[in-house]
């Protein structure tokens, strides 16, 4: 994961009915024409018991900036980002 740039972190839990539409809309609105600014859109799954994480993993194949992780892994990554 890149250590510079703008990060967007979205925490989700059990949103299989809404997550795809939300992410596609969000990615289009914030990324269109601004790909250089946004380095990663991190989806931190809060232990969903439905298919939320699988849906997001499938979407991440279409969008390079989309990263899927657990909340614990997300916190560890953010704790280790350089503060330059």
Secondary structure, DSSP 8 states (H G I E B T S, - for coil): --SSSEEEEEEESS-TTTHHHHHHHHHHHHHTT-TTTEEEEEEEE---SSSHHHHHHHHHTT-TTEEEEEHHHHHHHHHTS---
